[in-house]
Amino acid sequence: MNELEELDLAIAFKNAVAPPMKFDQRDDNHNDFHDLVNMPRVDFVVELDNEVYFIELKDTNRPDAADLGGATFMKKIANGKVEQSLAEKYLYTFFFRWAESQLNKQVHYVCLITLEDPMVNILADDLATTLRHLLKSSKRWTRQPLASCQVHSLQSWAEAFPEWPIRRLSDAVVS
Amino acid sequence: MIEHLKLTNFMAFEEVHIQFSPRINVIIGENGCGKTQLLKAAYAMSCAGQKNYQDSSSSDLAEVESTLTYKLKGIFRPSKDKLGVLNHRGSKSNSVLESTFSSGQNLVASFSSRASQIKLNAKYPGVSAEGGVFIPTKEVMSFLDGFSNQESDRPTLERLFDMTYFDLIEKLLKPVDEVEEKAIWAFEKITNYIGGKFEIDPPKIHFRAGEYKAYKEKEKYEKNYFAAASEDAFSATMTAEGFRKVGVLQSLLEKNALGSGTNGPLFWDEPEANMNPKLMRMMVEVLFELSRSNQQIIVATHDYVLLKWFNLLVGKGDHVRFHVLHREPISKKLKLLSTEDYLEIDPNPISEAFRDLTVTHAKQNTGIKA
């Protein structure tokens, strides 16, 4: 089963054409170990037939004491630094995969943020604004660096990605 | 079709210059930034050369000056009915409204703070067939009875409503025409979404429930037919206010005031007022469809959902221009920024209101003082 876990959330990528990668792999015994420790990176990389998805999860309902309620992320929102942080994760992941010679498909960047829809919408706009130059297309480019930039709540994720159901590990099935 | 408008020393504006898209224009800005004033000024200028507007086909300069003065005062309702009150506060120069139209017309109207009448450029280009439709913020379907009733007191109505309401109601009270081919899709879309159509038979207005359906023998009949849900129609005031607002659009299509491809612009001030956000997608789809038939659309809005739908539903061949009115932080002067790229809208007061919500939520959850 193509399921990946990140803290309290697990996502099954049913239609992935290759085993989905936990890109933020911190276990140095693992083949996919990300060895540049302080380099920003997304949580998962998932390949479909013609596309690759960079996926970042931000869980503001984390029940664990280490970061209860996603406090670190919430502070970034409060301080106006969240778009820059999310944009960096995409950019560094892009360069890392390019350096691995693993970037042959068009890239979609998808963030899951467990906030209410109206709050997520504005983060989606702000992230797209931060990455807007990559969403455009230069006449000189032969490849599109960013096919789409999306930010979803749990509800909109369920509608947009029915093939990628989410469950909360500490709870029952979420969607 | 209005191509550009320049306002100098007029109302809130020291100087503002707006280049309109021939398709869809979305004006945004904080309260007090002059969105409605801009919309109304563009409407008044669009109407200035209109045949119907002058009550005659004359292009006599003095007559048009007199009518435009009457129109401008009726639309803006200056205190004590003094035209000069519309002059930009503190300005010693004349107010100038200048507009160009796709027909090649160029119209320049000016007046001083003491003037009682507008002066037009000496080379007044004559009568235009266009004009326009202005939909104000309040829904008007429920007022139609009162407006069209002979017993209603006109001076009282004029104290309550500016001239944009009278102009719109005049259009709504016209007899039904055959919906133009180009506007049928929009008309049927609205009808099926709100579950029926408004029927205006002055002074009464009814809502007839039903929907448009395709004939079983599609190859034989090209058009759809209206299947009424029952023989009885009920009072329009029993319909939801949001439906009545959309019903105005429906009725204007039925009277060929919109969507024929030769009409003047549709000016719509805050379409979102009293409208359920769920209706907005349908409404923006309808506006896009009308714009594809050369209907120029100019809306002013505060609403994030509406603004976002204009960004999300834009298709190949469509054109949307966003116009942002804002005050410069230091000089406090009103400025206008226009862009086709939603992500380039800066400042975006509508987004900022939502961001405030998100940041306050985040602060409350992290113990930072909100």
Boltz contact constraints between the chains, C-beta under 6 A:
constraints:
  - contact:
      token1: [A, 69]
      token2: [B, 365]
      max_distance: 6.0
  - contact:
      token1: [A, 71]
      token2: [B, 366]
      max_distance: 6.0
  - contact:
      token1: [A, 74]
      token2: [B, 362]
      max_distance: 6.0
  - contact:
      token1: [A, 74]
      token2: [B, 365]
      max_distance: 6.0
  - contact:
      token1: [A, 74]
      token2: [B, 366]
      max_distance: 6.0
  - contact:
      token1: [A, 75]
      token2: [B, 366]
      max_distance: 6.0
  - contact:
      token1: [A, 77]
      token2: [B, 362]
      max_distance: 6.0
  - contact:
      token1: [A, 78]
      token2: [B, 359]
      max_distance: 6.0
  - contact:
      token1: [A, 78]
      token2: [B, 362]
      max_distance: 6.0
  - contact:
      token1: [A, 78]
      token2: [B, 363]
      max_distance: 6.0
  - contact:
      token1: [A, 78]
      token2: [B, 366]
      max_distance: 6.0
  - contact:
      token1: [A, 78]
      token2: [B, 368]
      max_distance: 6.0
  - contact:
      token1: [A, 119]
      token2: [B, 358]
      max_distance: 6.0
  - contact:
      token1: [A, 122]
      token2: [B, 351]
      max_distance: 6.0
  - contact:
      token1: [A, 122]
      token2: [B, 354]
      max_distance: 6.0
  - contact:
      token1: [A, 122]
      token2: [B, 355]
      max_distance: 6.0
  - contact:
      token1: [A, 122]
      token2: [B, 358]
      max_distance: 6.0
  - contact:
      token1: [A, 125]
      token2: [B, 351]
      max_distance: 6.0
  - contact:
      token1: [A, 128]
      token2: [B, 343]
      max_distance: 6.0
  - contact:
      token1: [A, 129]
      token2: [B, 343]
      max_distance: 6.0
  - contact:
      token1: [A, 132]
      token2: [B, 343]
      max_distance: 6.0
